[in-house]
Amino acid sequence: MSVADDLISYYQALLIFQYAALPNAQGTVGAAVSQLVANAIISQVRDAFNLPTAVGAQLDILGEFRGAQRQYFDINLTRTYFTMPFYGAADPLLGFAIYGGIGTVTWYFETYNDSGGGGGGAQFTLTDAEMRLLIQYLADLHNSDFGLGDLDDLLFKYFGNNVTLTDNLDMTILYTHNPADLSNFFKIVNDTHNLPHPAGVAVGVV
């Protein structure tokens, strides 16, 4: 039996004695519960495609509407991951160690920075958090009027003070990225050619 059938049977069993054996009473309860189950399914589908809470395949589908994809080639991003290193490996950057063993090779659970992607056709897969942020960014970008004020607001919303826009007053603009910004999001936007590009304007990035 399905979940819906189980619910219908459960509520039909709650009918008082006088109605328990009457087909119309059983049918009325079944119809009401079926409608509730159908409404719940509709709500679940709606909520599954709510951008702030969508995950996995749902995010991939939402991304198709905005031109965002999960996997990119030739994009160089950095990931931090945990690993169990071999005894005698280089000292870790950060991690858990045997008590008193700081600065020695006795560390047993370490974190490393690893560069993924990078050229040669290498593929990089966005996390759900990166995918969600990219979709929201593209939605805001597509709704922009591409005026300087609008673009400044867009850049500040997603990059804070780490990205500035300079109008060179000669039909060219320049995006300047703070090299101290260690987040991957600017790399994702820049490497996927999604920085704002007003029509007829040449764009430079430093």
N, C-alpha and C positions, 0 to 999 in steps of 0.2 A: 504493500500500500504506500501511496505517496504521503507527504506531509499534509497536504490538503485533505486527503481522505481520512487521515488520522484525526485531524482537527474536527472534521464534520462528524465523525463517529463519536468523538469526545463530547461535543456539545449536544448531539442527539441523545446521548446517554443521560444528560442532565435534565431532560424533560420530566415533568412530574408524572406520577403514575397514570393519571387520567388521560394523558396525551401520548405516552410513550409508545403505544402500539398503533397510533393513528397515522396512516400514510401521509396525509396532508400536513400534519404537524412535523413529521420527520422531514418532509420535502421543504417546508418553510425554513426550518433551521438549516438544512443543507444549502439552500439558495443563499441565505444571509451569510453563512460562513464562507461560501465560495466567493461571494462578492468581496468580503473582507480580505481574503487571500489574494484575489486578483489586484486589489488596490495596493496591497503590501508589495507585490511583485513590481508594480509600476513605480512605486516609491523607491524600491531598491535599485532599479535600473536608473532612475533619475539621479539618485545619490551617488551611484557608482561613477557617474560621469561629471561629478562636481569637482572642478579643478583643484580646490584646496585639499580634497580628500582622495581623489582618484589615484590609483596605483597601477603599475604594470601595464597590462594590455589596454586598460582604459585610457591611461595617459598616452599611449602610442596612437590610439584612435583620435583623441583630442588634438594631438600633435599634427595629424594629417590635415586638420582644418586650418592650421596656422603655418604650415610649412616647416614644422620642427620634426626631426627624426631622432631615433634612439641611437643610431650608430653613425659615426663619421669616420672618414679616412683622412690620413695625413693631418691629424690634429694632435698637438703635443700637450697633454695635461699631466698633472702630478697627483698621485694618490698616496695617502698614508695607510699603511696596512700593518697588521701584526703577523709575526712569524716566530717559529721555533728555530733558532739558528744552530749551526753546528758548533760543537765545542771548539773554542779557539778562534771563532770568527771575530771580525773587527768590533771594537767597542760600539755599543748601540747609541743612538741619539737619545732615546728615552725608553723607559719600560720598567718592568718589575725585576728585582734582583734578590738574590739570597742576602739575608741580613748581613750587613758589614762588607758586602762584596762590591760596593760601588767603585767603579773605575777598574774593575778586573774583568776577566773573560768568563766569570761565573754567572753572568746574567742569563736568564733562561726564557724570558718572554719580552720581546723587543718590538719597537715600531720603526719602520723605515719609510722613507719617501721614495716612490718609484715613478719614473716618467713613463707614461703609456702613450701609444700612438707614435707620432713623429715622422714620418716619411716612409718611403718605400712601400706605400700601399697599406701601412699598418692601420688597424681598425680600433676605434675607441668607442666604448659604450657609455652613454650618460646614465647616471643614477636617477632614481625617481625624483629626488630633490632638484637635481640639475635640469631634468626634463620639464618638471613643473614650472620652474623659474623661467626657462627659455620660452615656454608656451605663453606665460603671462607677459613676458617682455615683448614677444612678437605681437600679441594682442594689443598692447599699448602702442607699439610702433606703428601697426597698421591703422590705428585710430588717431595718429598724430597728424597735425597739419604741416609738419616739417618747417615751421617757423623757428627762429633761434630760441625764443622763449620756451616753446613747447619741447624742443630738443634738449635744452638745458634741464628742464624739469624731468624729462625721461632719464637722462644720464644720471642725475642726482638720485633719483628714486632707486636705480639699480646698482650704481657704482659709488654713490656718495661723492666725496671729493677726490676719488682716485682717477676719474676721467674728466677732462675738461675739453671744451669745444672752442676753437678759435676761428672767427670769421676773418679771412685775409682780405676781404673787400675786393677780390679780383675773381670772383666765381670759384674760389677754392676754399675749403675748410680743412682744419687740422684737428684731429683727436690726439690728445696727449694722455698717456696712461702712466700712472705712478708705478715705477718698478718695484716699490716696496709692497704693493698689493699682491698678496700671495694666493688670492682666491682664483679659482679656475674660470669664473663666469665671464670675465672680460675675454679670456682666450677663446672660450666657446663662441661668444658673439662675434669676435673679430675674425676668427679662423673660419667661421661658417658664413662670412660676408653679410652679417646682419647688423652692422653698425648703420645708423641712419644715413641715407645717401639721397639728398634732395636732387631732383631732376636737373640735369644740365650743370651740376656742380662737381668739380673734381675733389676727391677726398684723400687726405693723407693721414697716416697713423704713425706716431712715434711713442 
